[in-house]
Amino acid sequence: MPNFQWHIIWKYLNNIQFKTMKKKLLNFLVMFLIALTGGGIGAYYFIHTSNEQLSNNSIESFTGQLHRTSYPGLPENGINFTNAAESTLESVVHVKTLTESRAGSYYDPFSFFFGDRTPRNLPPQQGSGSGVILSNDGFIVTNNHVINGADKISVTLHDRREFEAKLIGADPATDVALLKIDQDDLKSIAFGNSDQIQIGEWVLAVGNPFNLTSTVTAGIVSAKARNINIIPEQSSIEAFIQTDAAVNPGNSGGALVNTKGELMGINTAIASTTGAYAGYSFAIPANIVRKVVDDLAEFGTVQRAYIGVGIQNVDAKIADEKGLKLPKGIYVNRLTDGGAALDAGLEIGDVITEVNKVKVDDVAQLLEQIGRYRPGDKVNIVVHRNGKPKEFLIELKNRMGTTKLVKNEEELFEILGAELSRASDNDLKNLKVKSGVKVNALQNGRFKSAGIREGFIITSINNESVETPDEVVRMLQNNKGGILIGGFYPNGVSAYYGLGM
């Protein structure tokens, strides 16, 4: 009985295994035949309909229509940079600087091992950048930061001739410097109108990155009037042209040109976390450069003009309060006593929207427009007031509240960090004084360091009365060492400050 049962069971199991294997084999054969049939059909279609394209394997076999993309107004065969590059290369130079050994706290790194901790002089420092020839007789523009502090400046031309350069003047507030070499056969570059450059327009950056002379890169204008807060100087003007043309260390001071070869700007900075190009570069607009170098050549300093206002960008809240459709323009939050804006009739709460028919949407654009004028120049300014546009003719003034052109005074005001004006009749009456000079605004400088605050009215310097900003400047220039400044605050509190010159 047990043997019989095992025999039956074994036979039953074998029968089940055979059926299972048979079923799996049948499924496999069906799937194989389907795949083989599909592959055969696809191969047939592929071979008979695409054989020519496969054998050629090139774009010439493509029967569709191809289109080139080009900038509007340029030839249909695309953008040609060769003419712009060829006309620019000879006008861009290599600027090299040498700063002599300086006394300082430099230590030899091996002194730790040998026990000699004697301070040594700082070793000579070499630097390099680029420059642009502006005239056939040797005037060259570059960045102030390229030549700042240098004892010797040399210029190497595109044809490898080398000359010693003289510094004519520099303006840290715009990062522009003007050089001169004794040569009269140079190829200069023509200024273009940087106001007309458009976002998306092609430009070339020409310079000497990493000491690789005469290097040209291309890109487009990414933005205009860009403020990146890179210039620490008081009264700085930052309204950079932003591009994606590759710019690296050594390009500073080089040319940014359009496809016509016209100078649109001076390459100055890059946005980077590594110090090398990371996608964006910035150039000083040519219209600002032209004004600055003209001033440096004629006066040795920049004739900076002021409206005499405290300003800020219009935000959504201000736009809503003033009935503006968009948060654009510059909000006037302060007026300088005796300043150009107050004299012309501007009021706190006005929103500046135009300067000489050029729309200004933010502070950077306003500073760019005003930065190209001198004290005494007159400009038409449009403001938004009570829901309506209103136009004013403003005669710009210098930092001392006058329209005259100055030389050394501007440098002194940079040192003092103060914006001064003659005290108003109302201020003098309230304080019961005959004359005084009001401190309208303060930035980092001698006045702020001494403790002087905005609103202080200077009535005397070293016990001599003062009446105008000019007198303050003259007395500070003529008195060296310790200076005693006396005066009053608007609340009647008197104060005295010691100032070292």
LUMRO-697487 format. One line per field, with one value per residue (C-alpha): residue in three letters; residue number from 1; x, y, z. Coordinates in Angstrom, 1 decimal, m for minus. Example, Ala and Ser with C-alpha at 12.3 -4.5 7.8 and 13.67 -1.06 7.14 Angstrom:
BEGIN
type (ALA|SER)
seq (1|2)
X (12.3|13.7)
Y (m4.5|m1.1)
Z (7.8|7.1)
END
This chain:
BEGIN
type (MET|PRO|ASN|PHE|GLN|TRP|HIS|ILE|ILE|TRP|LYS|TYR|LEU|ASN|ASN|ILE|GLN|PHE|LYS|THR|MET|LYS|LYS|LYS|LEU|LEU|ASN|PHE|LEU|VAL|MET|PHE|LEU|ILE|ALA|LEU|THR|GLY|GLY|GLY|ILE|GLY|ALA|TYR|TYR|PHE|ILE|HIS|THR|SER|ASN|GLU|GLN|LEU|SER|ASN|ASN|SER|ILE|GLU|SER|PHE|THR|GLY|GLN|LEU|HIS|ARG|THR|SER|TYR|PRO|GLY|LEU|PRO|GLU|ASN|GLY|ILE|ASN|PHE|THR|ASN|ALA|ALA|GLU|SER|THR|LEU|GLU|SER|VAL|VAL|HIS|VAL|LYS|THR|LEU|THR|GLU|SER|ARG|ALA|GLY|SER|TYR|TYR|ASP|PRO|PHE|SER|PHE|PHE|PHE|GLY|ASP|ARG|THR|PRO|ARG|ASN|LEU|PRO|PRO|GLN|GLN|GLY|SER|GLY|SER|GLY|VAL|ILE|LEU|SER|ASN|ASP|GLY|PHE|ILE|VAL|THR|ASN|ASN|HIS|VAL|ILE|ASN|GLY|ALA|ASP|LYS|ILE|SER|VAL|THR|LEU|HIS|ASP|ARG|ARG|GLU|PHE|GLU|ALA|LYS|LEU|ILE|GLY|ALA|ASP|PRO|ALA|THR|ASP|VAL|ALA|LEU|LEU|LYS|ILE|ASP|GLN|ASP|ASP|LEU|LYS|SER|ILE|ALA|PHE|GLY|ASN|SER|ASP|GLN|ILE|GLN|ILE|GLY|GLU|TRP|VAL|LEU|ALA|VAL|GLY|ASN|PRO|PHE|ASN|LEU|THR|SER|THR|VAL|THR|ALA|GLY|ILE|VAL|SER|ALA|LYS|ALA|ARG|ASN|ILE|ASN|ILE|ILE|PRO|GLU|GLN|SER|SER|ILE|GLU|ALA|PHE|ILE|GLN|THR|ASP|ALA|ALA|VAL|ASN|PRO|GLY|ASN|SER|GLY|GLY|ALA|LEU|VAL|ASN|THR|LYS|GLY|GLU|LEU|MET|GLY|ILE|ASN|THR|ALA|ILE|ALA|SER|THR|THR|GLY|ALA|TYR|ALA|GLY|TYR|SER|PHE|ALA|ILE|PRO|ALA|ASN|ILE|VAL|ARG|LYS|VAL|VAL|ASP|ASP|LEU|ALA|GLU|PHE|GLY|THR|VAL|GLN|ARG|ALA|TYR|ILE|GLY|VAL|GLY|ILE|GLN|ASN|VAL|ASP|ALA|LYS|ILE|ALA|ASP|GLU|LYS|GLY|LEU|LYS|LEU|PRO|LYS|GLY|ILE|TYR|VAL|ASN|ARG|LEU|THR|ASP|GLY|GLY|ALA|ALA|LEU|ASP|ALA|GLY|LEU|GLU|ILE|GLY|ASP|VAL|ILE|THR|GLU|VAL|ASN|LYS|VAL|LYS|VAL|ASP|ASP|VAL|ALA|GLN|LEU|LEU|GLU|GLN|ILE|GLY|ARG|TYR|ARG|PRO|GLY|ASP|LYS|VAL|ASN|ILE|VAL|VAL|HIS|ARG|ASN|GLY|LYS|PRO|LYS|GLU|PHE|LEU|ILE|GLU|LEU|LYS|ASN|ARG|MET|GLY|THR|THR|LYS|LEU|VAL|LYS|ASN|GLU|GLU|GLU|LEU|PHE|GLU|ILE|LEU|GLY|ALA|GLU|LEU|SER|ARG|ALA|SER|ASP|ASN|ASP|LEU|LYS|ASN|LEU|LYS|VAL|LYS|SER|GLY|VAL|LYS|VAL|ASN|ALA|LEU|GLN|ASN|GLY|ARG|PHE|LYS|SER|ALA|GLY|ILE|ARG|GLU|GLY|PHE|ILE|ILE|THR|SER|ILE|ASN|ASN|GLU|SER|VAL|GLU|THR|PRO|ASP|GLU|VAL|VAL|ARG|MET|LEU|GLN|ASN|ASN|LYS|GLY|GLY|ILE|LEU|ILE|GLY|GLY|PHE|TYR|PRO|ASN|GLY|VAL|SER|ALA|TYR|TYR|GLY|LEU|GLY|MET)
seq (1|2|3|4|5|6|7|8|9|10|11|12|13|14|15|16|17|18|19|20|21|22|23|24|25|26|27|28|29|30|31|32|33|34|35|36|37|38|39|40|41|42|43|44|45|46|47|48|49|50|51|52|53|54|55|56|57|58|59|60|61|62|63|64|65|66|67|68|69|70|71|72|73|74|75|76|77|78|79|80|81|82|83|84|85|86|87|88|89|90|91|92|93|94|95|96|97|98|99|100|101|102|103|104|105|106|107|108|109|110|111|112|113|114|115|116|117|118|119|120|121|122|123|124|125|126|127|128|129|130|131|132|133|134|135|136|137|138|139|140|141|142|143|144|145|146|147|148|149|150|151|152|153|154|155|156|157|158|159|160|161|162|163|164|165|166|167|168|169|170|171|172|173|174|175|176|177|178|179|180|181|182|183|184|185|186|187|188|189|190|191|192|193|194|195|196|197|198|199|200|201|202|203|204|205|206|207|208|209|210|211|212|213|214|215|216|217|218|219|220|221|222|223|224|225|226|227|228|229|230|231|232|233|234|235|236|237|238|239|240|241|242|243|244|245|246|247|248|249|250|251|252|253|254|255|256|257|258|259|260|261|262|263|264|265|266|267|268|269|270|271|272|273|274|275|276|277|278|279|280|281|282|283|284|285|286|287|288|289|290|291|292|293|294|295|296|297|298|299|300|301|302|303|304|305|306|307|308|309|310|311|312|313|314|315|316|317|318|319|320|321|322|323|324|325|326|327|328|329|330|331|332|333|334|335|336|337|338|339|340|341|342|343|344|345|346|347|348|349|350|351|352|353|354|355|356|357|358|359|360|361|362|363|364|365|366|367|368|369|370|371|372|373|374|375|376|377|378|379|380|381|382|383|384|385|386|387|388|389|390|391|392|393|394|395|396|397|398|399|400|401|402|403|404|405|406|407|408|409|410|411|412|413|414|415|416|417|418|419|420|421|422|423|424|425|426|427|428|429|430|431|432|433|434|435|436|437|438|439|440|441|442|443|444|445|446|447|448|449|450|451|452|453|454|455|456|457|458|459|460|461|462|463|464|465|466|467|468|469|470|471|472|473|474|475|476|477|478|479|480|481|482|483|484|485|486|487|488|489|490|491|492|493|494|495|496|497|498|499|500|501)
X (0.0|2.7|4.7|1.6|0.8|4.3|4.2|0.9|2.1|5.4|3.6|1.2|4.0|5.9|2.8|2.4|6.0|5.8|2.6|4.2|7.4|5.4|3.3|6.4|8.1|5.0|4.8|8.5|8.1|5.1|6.9|10.0|7.9|6.2|9.6|11.1|8.2|8.2|12.0|11.8|9.2|11.1|14.4|12.7|11.2|14.4|16.6|14.3|13.2|16.3|19.2|20.4|20.3|22.2|24.9|25.5|25.3|25.5|23.2|23.3|20.8|18.3|15.6|13.9|14.6|17.5|17.4|20.2|19.7|21.1|20.8|18.2|19.8|22.9|23.6|21.7|24.9|25.3|27.3|30.8|33.2|36.3|36.1|35.4|38.2|40.7|39.9|40.2|43.2|45.8|44.0|44.1|47.4|49.0|49.5|52.1|52.8|55.6|55.2|58.6|59.5|57.5|58.2|55.8|55.3|56.3|58.0|60.1|58.1|61.2|62.0|59.8|62.3|65.5|64.4|64.7|61.5|62.8|60.2|61.2|60.1|57.3|58.8|58.2|54.8|54.0|50.6|49.1|45.9|44.7|44.2|42.6|44.2|42.0|44.1|46.9|49.2|49.2|46.3|45.2|42.4|42.5|41.0|42.1|42.5|45.0|47.5|46.5|49.7|52.1|55.5|56.1|53.7|54.6|52.5|53.1|51.5|50.0|53.2|55.3|56.7|57.0|56.8|56.9|53.5|52.7|49.6|47.6|44.8|42.6|39.0|38.4|34.7|34.3|37.4|38.8|42.4|44.1|47.7|49.9|52.9|55.2|54.1|52.1|51.6|49.1|45.8|43.0|39.5|36.3|33.8|30.3|27.1|26.6|23.1|22.1|23.5|20.6|20.2|20.8|23.2|26.5|29.7|33.4|35.7|39.4|42.2|45.1|43.7|46.3|49.0|47.7|48.1|45.5|42.7|39.1|36.0|32.3|29.0|25.8|24.7|22.9|21.8|22.4|22.9|23.9|25.0|27.2|28.6|32.2|33.5|33.9|34.6|32.3|30.2|30.8|28.9|28.0|25.9|27.8|27.0|26.7|27.7|28.4|31.6|34.4|36.6|39.4|42.1|44.1|41.1|40.6|40.9|40.3|37.7|34.1|33.1|30.1|30.1|31.1|34.3|33.0|34.0|30.9|32.7|35.8|35.9|36.2|34.9|33.6|31.0|32.9|33.4|36.8|38.4|38.0|35.3|32.0|29.5|29.1|31.4|30.9|32.0|31.9|29.7|31.6|29.6|30.8|34.4|34.4|33.3|35.8|38.8|38.0|37.9|41.2|42.9|41.7|41.6|43.5|40.3|36.7|34.2|31.4|27.9|25.1|21.3|21.3|18.8|18.6|17.1|16.0|14.4|10.7|9.2|5.7|4.5|5.7|4.3|0.9|1.0|2.1|m0.4|2.3|1.4|4.8|7.4|9.9|11.7|13.6|12.0|13.2|13.4|15.7|16.6|20.0|19.9|21.2|21.2|20.3|17.0|15.7|16.6|14.7|11.6|11.7|10.0|10.3|8.0|8.7|9.5|12.2|11.4|13.5|16.7|17.0|14.4|16.1|14.0|15.5|14.0|16.4|19.1|21.9|20.4|20.0|23.6|24.8|22.9|24.0|27.5|28.2|27.6|29.7|28.7|27.0|25.4|21.6|19.4|15.7|14.3|10.8|9.2|5.9|4.0|0.3|m0.4|1.0|4.4|6.1|9.3|12.1|15.2|18.0|21.4|23.8|26.2|29.4|29.7|30.3|27.0|28.4|28.6|32.3|34.8|37.2|40.5|41.8|38.6|36.9|39.7|39.4|35.7|36.4|38.7|36.2|33.3|30.9|28.4|28.3|26.2|25.7|23.4|19.9|18.6|16.1|18.9|20.9|17.9|17.0|20.5|21.0|24.3|25.4|26.9|27.6|28.1|25.7|26.7|23.9|25.2|28.0|29.9|33.0|35.7|37.3|34.1|32.3|35.3|35.6|32.0|30.3|26.7|24.4|22.7|25.7|26.3|29.9|30.4|34.1|37.4|40.2|38.0|37.7|34.1|33.1|30.3|30.6|31.8|34.6|35.9|35.8|37.8|40.4|40.9|41.2|43.7|45.8|45.8|47.8|47.8|45.1|42.0|39.2|35.7|33.0|29.3|25.7|23.1|19.6|18.3|20.7|23.3|26.8|29.7|33.4|35.3|39.0|40.1|43.5|44.6)
Y (0.0|2.6|1.7|2.1|5.4|6.8|5.6|7.4|10.6|10.6|10.1|12.9|15.3|14.5|15.2|18.6|19.6|18.7|20.7|23.7|23.5|23.1|26.1|28.3|27.1|27.9|31.5|32.0|30.9|33.2|36.3|35.5|35.3|38.7|40.4|38.9|40.0|43.6|43.9|42.7|45.3|48.1|47.1|46.9|50.4|51.9|50.5|51.4|54.8|56.2|54.5|57.7|59.8|57.1|56.7|60.5|61.2|64.9|68.0|68.2|65.3|67.3|68.4|70.9|74.7|76.1|79.6|81.7|83.9|87.4|90.7|93.1|95.4|93.3|91.3|88.0|86.0|86.7|89.1|89.9|90.9|91.1|94.7|95.9|93.8|94.9|98.6|98.3|96.1|98.8|101.3|99.0|99.0|96.9|99.0|97.8|99.3|99.1|100.0|100.4|98.8|100.2|100.3|98.1|95.0|92.4|89.3|86.7|83.5|81.5|83.8|81.5|78.7|80.8|83.1|86.4|88.4|91.7|93.6|94.0|96.5|95.4|94.0|95.8|95.1|94.7|95.0|95.1|96.0|97.6|101.0|102.7|105.3|108.4|110.7|110.4|112.4|109.9|110.4|107.0|106.1|103.3|102.4|104.2|100.9|99.7|102.6|103.5|103.9|103.0|104.7|103.8|103.3|101.9|101.3|98.6|99.2|96.6|96.7|96.0|99.4|100.4|103.9|105.4|107.0|110.1|110.2|113.3|112.7|110.1|110.0|107.3|108.1|106.8|104.6|106.4|107.6|109.5|108.8|110.5|109.1|111.1|109.8|111.3|108.5|106.5|105.0|106.3|104.9|106.9|107.5|106.1|107.2|104.8|106.1|104.5|101.0|98.5|95.4|92.4|94.3|92.5|94.0|93.1|93.3|94.0|93.8|91.9|89.2|87.2|89.1|87.6|90.7|91.8|89.4|89.9|88.3|88.8|88.9|90.9|93.8|92.1|95.2|99.0|101.4|98.6|99.5|96.8|98.8|98.1|101.7|102.7|106.4|109.2|110.6|107.4|107.0|103.4|103.0|100.1|98.5|94.8|92.2|88.5|89.1|87.2|89.6|88.5|90.1|92.2|93.4|96.3|99.6|97.9|98.7|97.6|98.3|97.8|96.0|99.3|99.5|102.5|102.8|102.0|101.7|100.9|97.4|97.6|94.7|91.1|89.4|86.4|84.3|83.1|86.2|84.8|85.3|83.7|85.0|88.8|91.8|95.5|98.6|102.3|104.0|105.9|109.1|109.2|108.3|111.1|113.8|112.6|112.5|116.0|117.3|115.6|116.9|120.5|120.8|117.9|117.0|116.2|119.0|117.3|118.7|118.3|118.7|119.2|116.5|113.4|110.6|107.0|104.6|104.6|101.4|100.0|101.9|105.3|104.6|103.9|107.0|109.2|107.7|106.2|103.4|101.6|101.9|103.8|107.1|108.8|110.0|113.3|112.9|115.9|119.2|120.9|124.4|126.7|123.7|123.8|121.9|124.1|127.2|125.8|125.0|121.3|120.0|117.0|114.3|115.0|112.0|112.7|110.9|112.7|114.6|116.5|114.3|111.1|108.8|107.9|104.9|104.7|106.4|104.9|106.2|109.7|109.8|108.7|111.5|114.3|112.9|114.1|117.8|120.4|123.0|125.9|123.7|123.9|120.8|120.3|117.9|116.5|115.5|113.8|116.0|115.7|113.3|115.5|116.0|119.3|120.6|122.6|124.2|123.6|125.2|122.6|123.5|122.1|120.6|124.1|125.4|127.5|127.3|128.0|125.3|124.2|122.4|121.5|122.1|119.0|116.8|118.5|117.9|114.2|114.1|116.0|113.8|116.8|118.6|122.2|125.3|128.8|128.8|130.1|133.4|131.4|129.3|132.4|134.2|131.3|130.9|134.7|134.6|136.7|134.1|130.3|127.3|124.4|120.7|119.3|115.7|113.5|110.5|108.8|111.5|113.9|115.6|112.4|111.0|114.1|113.7|116.4|115.5|116.6|119.9|121.4|125.1|126.1|129.7|129.8|128.0|128.7|131.5|133.2|133.6|131.9|132.8|130.7|127.1|128.7|130.3|127.0|125.4|128.1|128.2|124.4|124.4|127.2|125.7|122.5|120.4|120.9|122.9|124.0|124.1|125.9|126.3|125.4|122.7|123.8|123.3|126.0|123.6|124.9|122.5|122.6|119.9|119.3|118.4|117.2|118.1)
Z (0.0|0.8|m2.4|m4.5|m3.0|m3.6|m7.2|m7.9|m6.2|m8.2|m11.5|m10.7|m9.8|m13.0|m15.0|m13.4|m14.0|m17.7|m18.2|m16.5|m18.6|m21.8|m21.0|m20.3|m23.5|m25.6|m24.1|m24.9|m28.5|m29.0|m27.6|m29.7|m32.9|m32.1|m31.4|m34.5|m36.7|m35.3|m35.6|m39.2|m40.1|m38.5|m40.2|m43.5|m43.1|m41.8|m44.6|m47.4|m46.3|m44.5|m46.2|m47.9|m44.7|m42.8|m45.4|m45.6|m41.9|m42.4|m42.2|m45.9|m46.1|m44.0|m46.4|m44.0|m44.1|m41.9|m40.5|m39.1|m36.1|m36.3|m34.5|m36.1|m38.6|m39.2|m42.3|m42.8|m42.7|m39.0|m36.8|m37.9|m35.1|m37.2|m38.2|m34.7|m33.3|m35.9|m35.4|m31.6|m31.0|m31.8|m29.5|m26.4|m24.4|m21.7|m18.5|m16.0|m12.6|m10.0|m6.4|m4.7|m1.4|1.5|5.2|7.1|9.3|6.7|8.2|6.3|6.5|7.4|10.4|12.5|12.1|12.4|15.3|13.4|13.9|12.7|10.6|7.0|4.3|2.1|m1.1|m4.5|m5.9|m9.6|m11.2|m14.6|m16.4|m19.6|m21.1|m24.1|m26.3|m26.5|m28.7|m31.2|m29.0|m26.1|m23.7|m22.3|m20.0|m17.5|m14.1|m11.0|m9.2|m11.8|m11.1|m7.5|m5.4|m8.2|m8.3|m11.9|m14.7|m18.1|m21.2|m23.9|m27.2|m29.5|m31.6|m28.4|m28.1|m24.4|m22.9|m19.4|m18.6|m16.5|m14.3|m15.3|m12.7|m11.2|m9.8|m7.3|m7.2|m10.8|m10.8|m13.8|m14.3|m17.2|m18.3|m20.9|m22.9|m25.2|m28.6|m31.4|m33.9|m31.9|m33.1|m30.9|m30.5|m31.1|m28.3|m28.8|m27.1|m24.2|m23.7|m26.9|m26.1|m25.7|m23.6|m25.8|m28.0|m28.9|m27.5|m27.4|m24.4|m25.4|m22.9|m21.4|m19.1|m17.1|m19.1|m22.4|m24.5|m27.1|m26.1|m27.5|m26.1|m27.1|m25.3|m25.0|m22.8|m19.9|m18.0|m17.7|m14.8|m12.5|m9.0|m7.4|m4.5|m5.4|m5.2|m1.5|m2.2|m1.2|m4.1|m6.0|m9.3|m10.1|m13.2|m14.8|m18.2|m17.3|m20.0|m20.2|m22.2|m20.5|m18.4|m16.1|m13.9|m16.3|m18.4|m16.0|m17.9|m21.3|m23.9|m24.2|m27.8|m30.0|m33.3|m35.0|m32.9|m30.9|m27.2|m25.1|m21.8|m19.7|m18.3|m14.5|m12.5|m12.5|m10.3|m9.0|m5.8|m7.1|m8.5|m12.1|m14.6|m13.5|m16.0|m15.6|m16.0|m15.6|m17.5|m16.8|m19.4|m22.1|m21.5|m17.9|m18.9|m21.4|m18.9|m16.3|m18.6|m20.0|m16.4|m15.4|m18.6|m18.0|m14.2|m12.8|m10.8|m11.5|m11.5|m9.8|m9.9|m7.3|m7.2|m3.5|m2.5|m0.3|m2.5|m2.5|m5.0|m5.2|m3.7|m4.0|m0.9|m2.1|m5.6|m4.1|m1.9|m4.9|m7.4|m9.6|m11.9|m11.3|m8.5|m10.7|m10.1|m7.4|m4.2|m2.7|1.1|1.9|0.5|1.1|2.4|m0.4|m2.8|m6.4|m6.0|m3.2|m5.2|m8.2|m6.3|m5.7|m2.6|m0.3|m1.6|m5.3|m7.5|m10.1|m13.4|m16.1|m16.6|m19.8|m21.4|m20.4|m18.2|m14.8|m13.0|m10.0|m8.1|m10.2|m13.4|m11.9|m10.7|m14.1|m15.8|m13.3|m13.2|m16.8|m15.9|m14.2|m11.6|m13.4|m16.0|m16.2|m16.6|m17.0|m14.4|m14.4|m11.1|m10.3|m7.8|m6.8|m9.6|m12.3|m14.0|m13.3|m14.9|m13.3|m14.7|m12.2|m12.1|m10.7|m7.9|m6.5|m3.0|m1.5|m2.8|m5.5|m9.3|m9.7|m11.0|m8.4|m8.1|m4.6|m2.7|m4.1|m2.8|0.7|0.8|0.1|3.1|5.4|4.2|4.6|2.4|3.4|2.6|3.9|6.9|6.1|7.5|9.5|11.1|11.9|13.4|15.7|16.9|17.2|15.2|12.3|10.1|9.8|7.6|7.9|7.7|5.6|5.1|6.4|5.1|6.4|6.9|9.3|10.4|11.3|13.1|15.2|16.3|14.3|13.4|10.6|11.1|13.0|12.1|12.0|13.3|13.9|13.1|15.5|16.9|13.5|12.3|9.0|6.6|3.5|2.6|0.6|3.8|5.7|2.9|2.8|6.6|6.8|4.0|5.6|9.1|9.6|12.8|15.4|14.4|16.8|15.1|17.0|16.4|17.3|16.7|15.6|19.2|20.4|22.0|21.4|20.7|19.9|18.0|17.6|14.1|13.0|9.5)
END
